[in-house]
Amino acid sequence: MKLLIPPPLVALAASFLIWQTSKAAPQLLIHFPAQLGVAILVASVGLFIELTGVIQFFSRKTTVNPLKPNTSSHLITDGFYRFSRNPMYVGMMLLLLAWSVHLGALILGPCAIALAMWYVTIFQIKPEEETLETMFGKDYQTYKSQVRRWI
């Protein structure tokens, strides 16, 4: 597995980058009247998607540990997994977007989010997909052909 930094730490690093760039370049911040409400809404949606995915994994007694996809016992294809092969990562990116909105970092924040998505795709998702394809074979190949990686 190519994983160097676990996805939650990637998100933490991206949130720190968003915060630091917002402090370093306040002239690039964008503020608007419903900013806090939008940030709370986006964070709520992200948290809901992420927690729903975690609950699905726990209810099927399979691993949520991104370091050990080879210990998966079930291929989950229902719930949010009908729309994205990685809803927990989608939820994580929505939380980063909410943080960007909260800070007003609507220019530099999406850049940090795109960088985090790229990193997670290359160093986490693609190796995970290889492992799941080895474990679940044709079922995973079919699922992969029907459902997008992100959204």
DSSP file with accessible surface (Angstrom, degrees, kcal/mol):
  #  RESIDUE AA STRUCTURE BP1 BP2  ACC     N-H-->O    O-->H-N    N-H-->O    O-->H-N    TCO  KAPPA ALPHA  PHI   PSI    X-CA   Y-CA   Z-CA
    1    1 A M              0   0  113      0, 0.0   123,-0.1     0, 0.0   122,-0.1   0.000 360.0 360.0 360.0 137.8    0.0    0.0    0.0
    2    2 A K        +     0   0  113    120,-0.1   122,-0.1   122,-0.1   121,-0.0   0.418 360.0 137.6 -85.7  -0.6    1.3    3.4   -1.0
    3    3 A L        +     0   0   31      1,-0.2   121,-0.1   121,-0.1   117,-0.0  -0.253  16.5 162.8 -57.1 123.7   -0.3    5.2    2.0
    4    4 A L  S    S+     0   0  126      1,-0.4    -1,-0.2   119,-0.0   120,-0.0   0.754  70.8  21.7-106.3 -44.0    2.1    7.7    3.5
    5    5 A I  S    S-     0   0   77    118,-0.0    -1,-0.4   115,-0.0     5,-0.1  -0.993  87.2-116.6-129.2 124.4   -0.2    9.9    5.5
    6    6 A P    >>  -     0   0   35      0, 0.0     4,-1.8     0, 0.0     3,-1.0  -0.260  30.8-111.8 -60.3 144.8   -3.6    8.7    6.7
    7    7 A P  H 3> S+     0   0    1      0, 0.0     4,-2.7     0, 0.0     5,-0.2   0.839 115.0  56.7 -49.9 -40.7   -6.6   10.7    5.2
    8    8 A P  H 3> S+     0   0   81      0, 0.0     4,-2.1     0, 0.0     5,-0.1   0.900 109.2  47.2 -61.7 -33.9   -7.7   12.3    8.5
    9    9 A L  H <> S+     0   0   94     -3,-1.0     4,-2.7     2,-0.2     5,-0.2   0.851 108.9  54.5 -73.4 -31.8   -4.1   13.7    8.9
   10   10 A V  H  X S+     0   0   15     -4,-1.8     4,-2.7     2,-0.2    -1,-0.2   0.936 109.8  47.6 -62.3 -44.5   -4.3   14.9    5.3
   11   11 A A  H  X S+     0   0   14     -4,-2.7     4,-2.7     2,-0.2    -2,-0.2   0.903 111.2  50.6 -63.6 -40.6   -7.5   16.7    6.1
   12   12 A L  H  X S+     0   0  109     -4,-2.1     4,-2.2    -5,-0.2    -2,-0.2   0.928 111.5  47.7 -63.4 -43.4   -5.9   18.2    9.3
   13   13 A A  H  X S+     0   0   60     -4,-2.7     4,-2.5     1,-0.2    -2,-0.2   0.911 112.3  49.7 -63.4 -41.8   -3.0   19.4    7.3
   14   14 A A  H  X S+     0   0    7     -4,-2.7     4,-2.8     2,-0.2    -2,-0.2   0.907 109.5  51.2 -64.7 -40.1   -5.3   20.9    4.6
   15   15 A S  H  X S+     0   0   29     -4,-2.7     4,-2.3     1,-0.2    -1,-0.2   0.904 110.9  48.6 -65.2 -36.8   -7.3   22.7    7.3
   16   16 A F  H  X S+     0   0  120     -4,-2.2     4,-3.0     2,-0.2    -2,-0.2   0.921 111.2  50.2 -66.3 -42.2   -4.1   24.1    8.8
   17   17 A L  H  X S+     0   0   73     -4,-2.5     4,-2.8     2,-0.2     5,-0.2   0.917 110.7  49.4 -61.9 -43.2   -3.0   25.2    5.3
   18   18 A I  H  X S+     0   0    0     -4,-2.8     4,-2.0     2,-0.2    -2,-0.2   0.932 113.3  46.9 -61.1 -45.4   -6.4   26.9    4.7
   19   19 A W  H  X S+     0   0   96     -4,-2.3     4,-1.7    -5,-0.2    -2,-0.2   0.937 114.0  46.9 -63.3 -46.0   -6.2   28.7    8.1
   20   20 A Q  H  X S+     0   0   66     -4,-3.0     4,-2.4     1,-0.2    -2,-0.2   0.898 112.4  48.8 -66.0 -41.5   -2.6   29.8    7.5
   21   21 A T  H  X S+     0   0   36     -4,-2.8     4,-2.0     1,-0.2    -1,-0.2   0.859 108.7  54.2 -68.7 -31.1   -3.2   31.1    4.0
   22   22 A S  H  < S+     0   0    9     -4,-2.0    -1,-0.2    -5,-0.2    -2,-0.2   0.863 112.3  44.2 -69.0 -32.7   -6.3   33.0    5.2
   23   23 A K  H  < S+     0   0  120     -4,-1.7    -2,-0.2     1,-0.2    -1,-0.2   0.875 115.4  47.9 -74.6 -36.7   -4.1   34.7    7.8
   24   24 A A  H  < S+     0   0   83     -4,-2.4    -2,-0.2     1,-0.2    -1,-0.2   0.767 123.3  30.7 -76.6 -27.1   -1.3   35.4    5.3
   25   25 A A    ><  +     0   0   13     -4,-2.0     3,-2.1    -5,-0.2    -1,-0.2  -0.492  63.6 158.0-132.1  64.5   -3.5   36.8    2.6
   26   26 A P  G >  S+     0   0   78      0, 0.0     3,-1.5     0, 0.0    -1,-0.1   0.782  71.5  69.4 -62.2 -22.4   -6.5   38.5    4.3
   27   27 A Q  G 3  S+     0   0  148      1,-0.3    -5,-0.1    -3,-0.1    -2,-0.0   0.705  95.8  55.2 -68.3 -15.9   -7.1   40.6    1.1
   28   28 A L  G <  S+     0   0   66     -3,-2.1    79,-0.3    -6,-0.1    -1,-0.3   0.442  83.7 111.0 -94.4  -1.6   -8.2   37.4   -0.7
   29   29 A L    <   -     0   0   42     -3,-1.5     2,-0.5    -4,-0.2    76,-0.2  -0.480  54.9-152.7 -75.7 145.1  -10.9   36.6    1.9
   30   30 A I        -     0   0   74     74,-3.1     2,-0.4    -2,-0.2    76,-0.1  -0.981  11.8-172.2-120.7 121.8  -14.5   36.8    0.9
   31   31 A H        +     0   0  123     -2,-0.5    71,-0.1    74,-0.0    72,-0.0  -0.892   6.5 173.6-115.2 144.8  -17.1   37.6    3.5
   32   32 A F    >   -     0   0   68     -2,-0.4     3,-1.7     1,-0.1     4,-0.2  -0.967  42.6-101.3-147.2 160.3  -20.9   37.5    3.0
   33   33 A P  T 3  S+     0   0  141      0, 0.0     3,-0.3     0, 0.0     4,-0.2   0.844 117.1  38.9 -55.5 -43.8  -24.0   37.8    5.2
   34   34 A A  T 3> S+     0   0   59      1,-0.2     4,-2.7     2,-0.1     5,-0.3   0.159  80.0 122.0 -95.5  22.6  -25.0   34.2    5.5
   35   35 A Q  H <> S+     0   0   20     -3,-1.7     4,-2.5     1,-0.2    -1,-0.2   0.889  73.6  44.8 -55.1 -50.6  -21.4   32.9    5.8
   36   36 A L  H  > S+     0   0  102     -3,-0.3     4,-2.7    -4,-0.2    -1,-0.2   0.923 114.1  50.5 -63.5 -42.2  -21.7   31.2    9.2
   37   37 A G  H  > S+     0   0   45      2,-0.2     4,-2.5     1,-0.2    -2,-0.2   0.911 111.4  47.6 -62.4 -42.0  -25.0   29.6    8.2
   38   38 A V  H  X S+     0   0   55     -4,-2.7     4,-2.9     2,-0.2     5,-0.3   0.925 111.9  50.8 -65.0 -43.0  -23.6   28.3    5.0
   39   39 A A  H  X S+     0   0    7     -4,-2.5     4,-2.6    -5,-0.3    -2,-0.2   0.924 111.9  47.1 -61.1 -43.3  -20.5   26.9    6.8
   40   40 A I  H  X S+     0   0   94     -4,-2.7     4,-2.6     2,-0.2    -1,-0.2   0.918 112.7  49.7 -65.5 -41.8  -22.7   25.2    9.3
   41   41 A L  H  X S+     0   0  114     -4,-2.5     4,-2.4     2,-0.2    -2,-0.2   0.949 113.4  44.8 -61.9 -48.7  -24.9   23.7    6.6
   42   42 A V  H  X S+     0   0   28     -4,-2.9     4,-2.7     1,-0.2    -2,-0.2   0.920 114.5  49.6 -63.8 -41.6  -22.0   22.4    4.6
   43   43 A A  H  X S+     0   0   30     -4,-2.6     4,-3.0    -5,-0.3     5,-0.2   0.908 110.1  51.4 -63.1 -40.5  -20.3   21.0    7.7
   44   44 A S  H  X S+     0   0   64     -4,-2.6     4,-2.6     2,-0.2    -2,-0.2   0.923 111.4  46.5 -63.4 -43.8  -23.5   19.3    8.8
   45   45 A V  H  X S+     0   0   67     -4,-2.4     4,-2.6     2,-0.2     5,-0.2   0.940 114.5  48.0 -63.6 -45.9  -23.9   17.6    5.4
   46   46 A G  H  X S+     0   0    0     -4,-2.7     4,-2.5     1,-0.2    -2,-0.2   0.927 113.6  46.4 -61.0 -44.9  -20.3   16.5    5.4
   47   47 A L  H  X S+     0   0   86     -4,-3.0     4,-3.0     2,-0.2     5,-0.3   0.914 111.9  51.7 -65.5 -40.5  -20.5   15.2    8.9
   48   48 A F  H  X S+     0   0  127     -4,-2.6     4,-2.5    -5,-0.2    -2,-0.2   0.938 112.2  45.5 -61.7 -46.8  -23.7   13.4    8.1
   49   49 A I  H  X S+     0   0   21     -4,-2.6     4,-2.0     2,-0.2    -2,-0.2   0.939 115.8  46.6 -62.7 -45.8  -22.3   11.7    5.0
   50   50 A E  H  X S+     0   0   50     -4,-2.5     4,-2.2    -5,-0.2    -2,-0.2   0.946 115.0  44.9 -63.7 -47.7  -19.1   10.7    6.8
   51   51 A L  H  X S+     0   0   89     -4,-3.0     4,-2.9     1,-0.2    -1,-0.2   0.875 109.6  55.9 -67.4 -35.2  -20.8    9.4    9.9
   52   52 A T  H  X S+     0   0   34     -4,-2.5     4,-2.3    -5,-0.3    -1,-0.2   0.922 108.7  48.5 -62.2 -41.9  -23.4    7.5    7.8
   53   53 A G  H  X S+     0   0    0     -4,-2.0     4,-2.1     2,-0.2    -2,-0.2   0.928 111.7  48.6 -62.3 -44.4  -20.5    5.7    6.0
   54   54 A V  H  X S+     0   0   33     -4,-2.2     4,-2.7     1,-0.2     5,-0.2   0.930 110.8  50.9 -62.2 -44.4  -18.8    4.8    9.3
   55   55 A I  H  X S+     0   0  110     -4,-2.9     4,-3.0     1,-0.2    -1,-0.2   0.911 108.2  52.7 -61.5 -41.4  -22.1    3.5   10.7
   56   56 A Q  H  X S+     0   0   20     -4,-2.3     4,-1.4     2,-0.2    -1,-0.2   0.921 110.5  47.7 -59.8 -43.7  -22.6    1.3    7.7
   57   57 A F  H  <>S+     0   0   35     -4,-2.1     5,-2.5     1,-0.2     3,-0.2   0.934 114.1  46.2 -63.6 -46.1  -19.1   -0.1    8.1
   58   58 A F  H ><5S+     0   0  131     -4,-2.7     3,-1.4     1,-0.2    -2,-0.2   0.903 109.6  54.2 -63.6 -40.8  -19.7   -0.8   11.8
   59   59 A S  H 3<5S+     0   0   80     -4,-3.0    -1,-0.2     1,-0.3    -2,-0.2   0.808 112.6  43.7 -65.7 -26.8  -23.1   -2.3   11.2
   60   60 A R  T 3<5S-     0   0   80     -4,-1.4    -1,-0.3    -3,-0.2    -2,-0.2   0.317 113.0-121.9 -97.4   6.3  -21.6   -4.8    8.7
   61   61 A K  T < 5 +     0   0  176     -3,-1.4     2,-0.3     1,-0.2    -3,-0.2   0.895  66.1 134.1  54.4  47.6  -18.6   -5.4   11.0
   62   62 A T      < -     0   0   11     -5,-2.5    -1,-0.2    -6,-0.1    10,-0.2  -0.823  59.7 -86.2-120.9 164.7  -16.0   -4.4    8.5
   63   63 A T        -     0   0   31     -2,-0.3    11,-0.1     8,-0.3    10,-0.0  -0.409  25.1-175.7 -77.3 142.6  -13.0   -2.1    9.0
   64   64 A V        +     0   0   53     -2,-0.1    -1,-0.1     8,-0.0    -6,-0.0   0.329  53.1 118.1-105.4   0.3  -13.1    1.7    8.7
   65   65 A N    >   -     0   0   56      3,-0.2     3,-1.8     1,-0.2     6,-0.2  -0.552  54.0-158.2 -73.1 113.0   -9.3    1.8    9.2
   66   66 A P  T 3  S+     0   0   27      0, 0.0    -1,-0.2     0, 0.0   -63,-0.1   0.700  90.8  62.0 -67.3 -14.4   -7.8    3.3    6.0
   67   67 A L  T 3  S+     0   0   93      1,-0.2     3,-0.1     2,-0.1    -2,-0.1   0.633 108.4  41.8 -82.1 -13.4   -4.5    1.6    6.9
   68   68 A K    X   +     0   0  111     -3,-1.8     3,-1.9     1,-0.1    -1,-0.2  -0.393  55.9 146.6-134.0  58.8   -6.0   -1.9    6.6
   69   69 A P  G >  S+     0   0    7      0, 0.0     3,-1.8     0, 0.0    -1,-0.1   0.790  71.4  71.8 -65.0 -20.7   -8.4   -2.2    3.6
   70   70 A N  G 3  S+     0   0  105      1,-0.3    -2,-0.1    -3,-0.1    -3,-0.0   0.575  88.5  62.3 -72.1  -4.6   -7.2   -5.8    3.4
   71   71 A T  G <  S+     0   0   73     -3,-1.9    -8,-0.3    -6,-0.2    -1,-0.3   0.289  74.7 128.4-100.3  10.6   -9.2   -6.6    6.5
   72   72 A S    <   -     0   0   17     -3,-1.8   -10,-0.1   -10,-0.2     3,-0.1  -0.419  36.6-174.6 -65.1 138.3  -12.5   -5.6    4.9
   73   73 A S        +     0   0   59      1,-0.2     2,-0.3    -2,-0.1    -1,-0.1   0.583  64.9  34.8-108.8 -15.8  -15.1   -8.3    5.3
   74   74 A H        -     0   0   94    -11,-0.1     2,-0.7   -17,-0.0    -1,-0.2  -0.994  67.1-132.6-140.5 147.9  -17.9   -6.8    3.1
   75   75 A L        -     0   0   43     -2,-0.3     2,-0.6    -3,-0.1     0, 0.0  -0.889  29.0-152.6 -95.4 115.5  -18.3   -4.7    0.0
   76   76 A I        +     0   0    7     -2,-0.7   -19,-0.0     1,-0.1    -2,-0.0  -0.834  30.9 155.7 -97.5 123.7  -20.7   -2.0    0.8
   77   77 A T        +     0   0   64     -2,-0.6     2,-0.2     5,-0.0    -1,-0.1   0.271  48.4  79.7-129.9   8.0  -22.7   -0.7   -2.2
   78   78 A D  S >  S+     0   0   62      3,-0.1     3,-1.7     4,-0.1     5,-0.1  -0.452  78.0  26.2-110.0-175.8  -25.8    0.8   -0.6
   79   79 A G  G >  S-     0   0   27      1,-0.3     3,-1.8     2,-0.2     4,-0.2  -0.376 135.6 -13.0  63.0-139.1  -26.6    4.1    1.1
   80   80 A F  G >> S+     0   0   57      1,-0.3     3,-1.7     2,-0.2     4,-1.5   0.708 128.3  77.1 -66.0 -18.4  -24.3    6.9    0.0
   81   81 A Y  G <4 S+     0   0   12     -3,-1.7    -1,-0.3     1,-0.3    -2,-0.2   0.587  80.7  69.3 -70.6  -6.6  -22.1    4.2   -1.6
   82   82 A R  G <4 S+     0   0  147     -3,-1.8    -1,-0.3     1,-0.1    -2,-0.2   0.714 111.0  31.5 -75.4 -22.6  -24.7    4.1   -4.4
   83   83 A F  T <4 S+     0   0  123     -3,-1.7    65,-0.4     1,-0.3     2,-0.3   0.643 130.3  21.2-108.6 -25.0  -23.5    7.6   -5.4
   84   84 A S     <  -     0   0    5     -4,-1.5    -1,-0.3    67,-0.1    65,-0.2  -0.988  55.5-145.2-147.6 138.2  -19.8    7.5   -4.5
   85   85 A R  S    S+     0   0   27     63,-2.3    64,-0.2    -2,-0.3    65,-0.1   0.627 105.3  37.7 -75.7 -10.2  -17.3    4.8   -3.8
   86   86 A N    >>  +     0   0   12     63,-0.6     4,-2.2    64,-0.3     3,-0.6  -0.372  62.7 151.8-137.6  56.1  -15.8    7.1   -1.2
   87   87 A P  H 3> S+     0   0    2      0, 0.0     4,-3.0     0, 0.0     5,-0.2   0.836  75.3  60.0 -62.7 -28.4  -18.5    8.9    0.7
   88   88 A M  H 3> S+     0   0   31      1,-0.2     4,-2.0     2,-0.2   -38,-0.1   0.912 108.9  44.1 -64.9 -37.0  -16.3    9.2    3.9
   89   89 A Y  H <> S+     0   0   23     -3,-0.6     4,-2.4     2,-0.2    -1,-0.2   0.873 111.3  53.8 -73.1 -35.3  -13.7   11.1    1.9
   90   90 A V  H  X S+     0   0   19     -4,-2.2     4,-2.3     2,-0.2    -2,-0.2   0.946 109.5  48.9 -60.7 -45.6  -16.4   13.2    0.3
   91   91 A G  H  X S+     0   0    0     -4,-3.0     4,-2.0     1,-0.2    -2,-0.2   0.911 109.5  52.1 -59.6 -41.8  -17.7   14.1    3.8
   92   92 A M  H  X S+     0   0   12     -4,-2.0     4,-1.7     1,-0.2    -1,-0.2   0.914 109.8  48.4 -62.2 -41.4  -14.1   14.9    4.8
   93   93 A M  H  X S+     0   0   13     -4,-2.4     4,-2.3     1,-0.2    -1,-0.2   0.870 108.1  54.7 -69.6 -34.0  -13.7   17.3    1.9
   94   94 A L  H  X S+     0   0   44     -4,-2.3     4,-2.6     2,-0.2    -1,-0.2   0.880 105.3  53.6 -65.1 -36.0  -17.1   18.9    2.6
   95   95 A L  H  X S+     0   0   57     -4,-2.0     4,-2.1     2,-0.2    -2,-0.2   0.903 108.7  49.1 -63.9 -38.7  -15.8   19.6    6.1
   96   96 A L  H  X S+     0   0    7     -4,-1.7     4,-2.3     2,-0.2    -2,-0.2   0.898 110.2  51.1 -65.9 -38.2  -12.8   21.3    4.6
   97   97 A L  H  X S+     0   0   62     -4,-2.3     4,-2.7     2,-0.2    -2,-0.2   0.917 108.3  51.8 -64.1 -41.1  -15.1   23.3    2.4
   98   98 A A  H  X S+     0   0    5     -4,-2.6     4,-2.9     1,-0.2    -2,-0.2   0.912 109.0  50.4 -61.3 -40.9  -17.1   24.3    5.4
   99   99 A W  H  X S+     0   0   85     -4,-2.1     4,-2.3     2,-0.2     6,-0.3   0.918 110.3  50.2 -62.4 -42.2  -13.9   25.5    7.1
  100  100 A S  H  X>S+     0   0    0     -4,-2.3     5,-2.1     2,-0.2     4,-1.2   0.918 111.8  47.2 -62.2 -44.3  -13.0   27.5    4.0
  101  101 A V  H ><5S+     0   0   10     -4,-2.7     3,-0.5     2,-0.2    -2,-0.2   0.935 110.2  53.1 -63.1 -46.2  -16.4   29.1    3.9
  102  102 A H  H 3<5S+     0   0   90     -4,-2.9    -2,-0.2     1,-0.3    -1,-0.2   0.909 115.0  40.6 -56.2 -42.4  -16.2   29.9    7.7
  103  103 A L  H 3<5S-     0   0   29     -4,-2.3    -1,-0.3    -5,-0.2    -2,-0.2   0.641 111.1-119.6 -80.3 -16.5  -12.9   31.6    7.2
  104  104 A G  T <<5 +     0   0    0     -4,-1.2   -74,-3.1    -3,-0.5     2,-1.8   0.608  67.8 141.3  84.3  12.9  -13.9   33.3    4.0
  105  105 A A     >< +     0   0    2     -5,-2.1     4,-1.2    -6,-0.3    -1,-0.1  -0.423  10.1 143.1 -87.4  63.4  -11.1   31.5    2.2
  106  106 A L  T  4 S+     0   0   53     -2,-1.8    -1,-0.2   -78,-0.2   -77,-0.1   0.495  71.5  41.0 -87.4  -1.2  -13.1   30.9   -0.9
  107  107 A I  T  > S+     0   0   82    -79,-0.3     4,-0.6    -3,-0.2    -1,-0.1   0.786 126.6  27.1-105.1 -54.6  -10.2   31.4   -3.3
  108  108 A L  H  > S+     0   0   51    -80,-0.2     4,-1.8     2,-0.2     3,-0.2   0.817 112.4  67.2 -81.8 -29.0   -7.3   29.6   -1.6
  109  109 A G  H  X S+     0   0    0     -4,-1.2     4,-2.5     1,-0.2     3,-0.2   0.942  98.4  50.3 -57.8 -51.4   -9.4   27.1    0.4
  110  110 A P  H  > S+     0   0   55      0, 0.0     4,-2.7     0, 0.0    -1,-0.2   0.837 107.0  57.0 -59.3 -28.8  -10.6   25.2   -2.7
  111  111 A C  H  X S+     0   0   81     -4,-0.6     4,-2.2    -3,-0.2    -2,-0.2   0.931 108.7  45.2 -66.0 -43.9   -6.9   25.0   -3.9
  112  112 A A  H  X S+     0   0    6     -4,-1.8     4,-2.4    -3,-0.2    -1,-0.2   0.886 113.1  51.4 -65.6 -37.9   -6.0   23.3   -0.6
  113  113 A I  H  X S+     0   0   17     -4,-2.5     4,-2.9     2,-0.2    -2,-0.2   0.927 109.0  50.0 -65.5 -43.6   -9.0   21.0   -0.9
  114  114 A A  H  X S+     0   0   58     -4,-2.7     4,-2.6     1,-0.2    -2,-0.2   0.907 110.7  50.4 -61.5 -40.3   -8.1   20.0   -4.5
  115  115 A L  H  X S+     0   0  100     -4,-2.2     4,-2.6     2,-0.2    -1,-0.2   0.924 111.4  47.9 -63.2 -43.3   -4.6   19.2   -3.3
  116  116 A A  H  X S+     0   0    5     -4,-2.4     4,-2.9     2,-0.2     5,-0.2   0.915 111.7  50.1 -63.9 -42.1   -5.9   17.1   -0.5
  117  117 A M  H  X S+     0   0   61     -4,-2.9     4,-2.5     2,-0.2    -2,-0.2   0.912 110.8  49.6 -62.5 -42.4   -8.3   15.3   -2.9
  118  118 A W  H  X S+     0   0  138     -4,-2.6     4,-2.6    -5,-0.2     5,-0.3   0.950 112.9  46.8 -60.1 -49.0   -5.4   14.6   -5.3
  119  119 A Y  H  X S+     0   0   36     -4,-2.6     4,-2.9     1,-0.2     5,-0.4   0.939 113.8  46.7 -59.8 -49.1   -3.2   13.2   -2.5
  120  120 A V  H  X>S+     0   0    1     -4,-2.9     5,-3.0     1,-0.2     4,-1.7   0.896 112.9  50.8 -62.9 -38.8   -6.0   11.0   -1.1
  121  121 A T  I  <>S+     0   0   18     -4,-2.5     5,-2.5    -5,-0.2    -2,-0.2   0.953 118.1  36.7 -63.0 -49.7   -6.8    9.7   -4.6
  122  122 A I  I  <5S+     0   0   47     -4,-2.6    -2,-0.2    -5,-0.2    -3,-0.2   0.931 128.8  29.7 -71.3 -46.9   -3.2    8.8   -5.5
  123  123 A F  I  <5S+     0   0   48     -4,-2.9    -3,-0.2    -5,-0.3    -1,-0.2   0.543 135.2  17.0 -98.5  -8.7   -2.0    7.5   -2.1
  124  124 A Q  I  X5S+     0   0    1     -4,-1.7     4,-2.3    -5,-0.4    -3,-0.2   0.639 121.9  43.0-123.5 -59.2   -5.1    6.1   -0.5
  125  125 A I  I  ><S+     0   0    0     -5,-3.0     4,-3.0     2,-0.2     5,-0.2   0.933 113.1  49.0 -65.2 -49.2   -8.0    5.5   -2.9
  126  126 A K  H  ><S+     0   0   83     -5,-2.5     4,-2.0    -6,-0.3    -1,-0.2   0.936 115.0  44.2 -60.9 -45.6   -6.1    3.9   -5.8
  127  127 A P  H  > S+     0   0    4      0, 0.0     4,-2.1     0, 0.0    -1,-0.2   0.902 113.4  52.8 -63.8 -36.8   -4.2    1.5   -3.6
  128  128 A E  H  X S+     0   0   25     -4,-2.3     4,-2.9     1,-0.2    -2,-0.2   0.920 107.5  51.8 -59.4 -44.9   -7.5    0.7   -1.7
  129  129 A E  H  X S+     0   0    8     -4,-3.0     4,-2.5     1,-0.2    -1,-0.2   0.897 107.7  51.7 -61.3 -40.4   -9.2    0.0   -5.0
  130  130 A E  H  X S+     0   0  114     -4,-2.0     4,-2.0     2,-0.2    -1,-0.2   0.925 112.1  46.7 -61.0 -44.1   -6.4   -2.4   -6.0
  131  131 A T  H  X S+     0   0   34     -4,-2.1     4,-2.4     2,-0.2    -2,-0.2   0.930 113.4  47.6 -64.0 -46.2   -6.9   -4.2   -2.7
  132  132 A L  H  X S+     0   0   26     -4,-2.9     4,-3.3     1,-0.2     5,-0.3   0.868 109.8  53.3 -65.6 -35.1  -10.7   -4.4   -2.9
  133  133 A E  H  X S+     0   0   60     -4,-2.5     4,-1.7    -5,-0.2    -1,-0.2   0.907 110.5  47.3 -66.3 -39.4  -10.5   -5.6   -6.5
  134  134 A T  H  < S+     0   0  123     -4,-2.0    -2,-0.2    -5,-0.2    -1,-0.2   0.920 119.0  40.9 -65.1 -41.4   -8.2   -8.4   -5.4
  135  135 A M  H  < S+     0   0   73     -4,-2.4    -2,-0.2     1,-0.2    -1,-0.2   0.889 129.4  24.8 -75.4 -43.0  -10.5   -9.3   -2.5
  136  136 A F  H >X S-     0   0   44     -4,-3.3     3,-1.3     1,-0.2     4,-0.7   0.426  84.5-177.8-110.1  -1.6  -13.9   -8.9   -4.1
  137  137 A G  H 3X  +     0   0   25     -4,-1.7     4,-2.3    -5,-0.3     3,-0.5  -0.041  67.3  10.1  50.8-126.1  -13.0   -9.5   -7.7
  138  138 A K  H 3> S+     0   0  151      1,-0.2     4,-2.7     2,-0.2    -1,-0.2   0.844 126.6  59.0 -58.8 -37.7  -15.9   -9.3  -10.3
  139  139 A D  H <> S+     0   0  117     -3,-1.3     4,-2.2     1,-0.2    -1,-0.2   0.922 110.2  42.6 -59.6 -42.8  -18.3   -7.8   -7.7
  140  140 A Y  H  X S+     0   0    7     -4,-0.7     4,-3.2    -3,-0.5    -2,-0.2   0.902 112.1  53.7 -72.1 -38.2  -15.9   -4.9   -7.1
  141  141 A Q  H  X S+     0   0   85     -4,-2.3     4,-1.8     2,-0.2    -2,-0.2   0.917 111.2  46.6 -60.2 -42.8  -15.2   -4.4  -10.8
  142  142 A T  H  X S+     0   0   51     -4,-2.7     4,-1.0     2,-0.2    -2,-0.2   0.944 114.1  47.4 -63.8 -47.7  -18.9   -4.2  -11.5
  143  143 A Y  H >X S+     0   0   13     -4,-2.2     4,-1.9    -5,-0.2     3,-1.0   0.938 110.9  52.3 -58.2 -46.2  -19.4   -1.7   -8.6
  144  144 A K  H 3< S+     0   0   69     -4,-3.2    -1,-0.2     1,-0.3    -2,-0.2   0.857 107.9  51.5 -61.0 -34.2  -16.5    0.3   -9.8
  145  145 A S  H 3< S+     0   0   97     -4,-1.8    -1,-0.3    -5,-0.2    -2,-0.2   0.708 116.1  41.0 -76.8 -17.6  -17.9    0.5  -13.3
  146  146 A Q  H << S+     0   0  143     -4,-1.0     2,-0.4    -3,-1.0    -2,-0.2   0.661 112.0  51.9-103.3 -20.7  -21.3    1.7  -12.0
  147  147 A V  S  < S-     0   0   15     -4,-1.9    -1,-0.2    -5,-0.1   -63,-0.1  -0.971  80.4-120.7-127.0 134.2  -20.3    4.2   -9.3
  148  148 A R        -     0   0  181     -2,-0.4   -63,-2.3   -65,-0.4   -62,-0.3  -0.284  20.3-121.6 -69.8 157.4  -17.9    7.2   -9.5
  149  149 A R  S    S+     0   0   66    -65,-0.2   -63,-0.6   -64,-0.2    -1,-0.1   0.908 101.9   4.2 -64.8 -48.1  -14.9    7.4   -7.3
  150  150 A W              0   0   37      1,-0.3   -64,-0.3   -65,-0.1   -60,-0.1   0.798 360.0 360.0-104.2 -78.5  -15.8   10.8   -5.8
  151  151 A I              0   0  140    -67,-0.1    -1,-0.3   -66,-0.1    -2,-0.1  -0.980 360.0 360.0-144.5 360.0  -19.3   12.0   -6.9
